[in-house]
Amino acid sequence: MTFPKDTARDCTRAWEAMPWVLQESASEEQRDWLTDHLAQCESCRAEFAQQSRLRLALSLPSDIPIDANVGLKRLLGRLDMPEIVEAPVRRRSGGWLTRALVAAVLVQAVGVSVLGMKLWSAGDQSSYRTLSQETAPAAPGSIHVVPDGGMKLADWDALLHSLHLQVVGGPNEVGAYTVVPADPVTPARNALQQLRATQGIRLAEPVAATP
Amino acid sequence: MNDADTDADATDRMLLQRMAAGDRVALGVMYRSYHGRLTRFLSRVTRRADVIEEAINDCFWIAWQKAGTFHGDSRVSTWIMGIAYRCGLKALRQHGDEPVDDDALPEDRTPAHDPDEDRELRDWLGKGLDRLSVDQRIVIELVYGVGHSLDEVAVIMQCPVGTVKARLFHARVKLRNVLPALAGDSSTLKEGMR
């Protein structure tokens, strides 16, 4: 069998035209051209035959038995109770929005309450102090200690350890540390005297209690 | 669009106008007129009769509610098929893409008047369509079964024409590769030749 030179291009054109020729929406010119092409192209003829059979098969009525009258009756019944059908949808969507808003408000309320409790329990233990506020009262037994500049850190640590003292502040601008008894049982007065007696301690003064 | 299509569309528009005015008789006429093609169209999406009926009724429920909003941008059939397509996809999401379950279908589901040749044709088609995706089956049904143009299928499926072309092309290639083998012998093909 002989084919024209541009068989491939013509076969592509025939392939594209087949569905529209089969559904009779192709132009007369397109239909005539395809007829001519099929007369001389065996493969396109076979393809067109298969396409025709496909269209025939697809045009068969459905094999799934569904009674139109029963379906229509159900639909009309549905139309008769539109409120029942529509209402739950509306209520559900409105309820969803309302529930979301209520949940948001509740979460905010809980958050505000927790924050309020936290602030309340913190009381005046603020991490800052205004100039109008009185100085925070010193802990009982607090001592200001100025160690000598030549004192070794190990000696300083050993001294504090032996006197059961711990540093709670300092050094300030003059090099003074604030120490308090680590063990409340130890008399502060003894610690003060021992500090003063220790070599390497330039100054040891009790912190004046707030009047 | 040929003369028959134009006449059918004019009738559909008239029915739609009456539906917009609350005419249930018009709804009944439209429902019966489209029931067969919608059943076949939706059977390409699912094989469950209850799901198909639900999708058809959802489709006409929407058509009834929206009849007044139809502006005539397309054929009425294109508009209704578009609604049915979306209802079919919704049904598919809700009920899952359940394949043909022959056990769940009644034995005598094939119409009594169906001759052996038609039954054979259905089997051949069914096996071929099983090889396609849902979107490919729908495009094949809309083009070969219902007779819609590429533009109309694009409106129905709410996608670009190029996408429809691609789906049609791939579906045809796949069917070309499997259908001859499914036919059993070459003589079957020759029966369909003009």
Interface residues (C-beta under 8 A of the other chain):
Chain A: W15 P19 W20 L22 Q23 E24 S25 R45 A46 E47 F48 A49 Q50 Q51 S52 R53 L54 R55 L56 A57 L58 S59 L60 P61 S62 D63 I64 P65 I66 A68 V70 G71 L72 R74 L75 L76 R78 L79
Chain B: M1 N2 R24 L27 G28 Y31 R32 H35 G36 T39 R40 S43 R47 A49 I52 E53 I56 N57 F60 W61 W64 L105 P106 R109 T110 P111 D114 D118 L121 R122 W124 L125 G128 I140 E141 V143 Y144 G145 G147 S149 L168 R172 L175 R176 L179 P180 T188 L189 K190 E191 G192 M193 R194
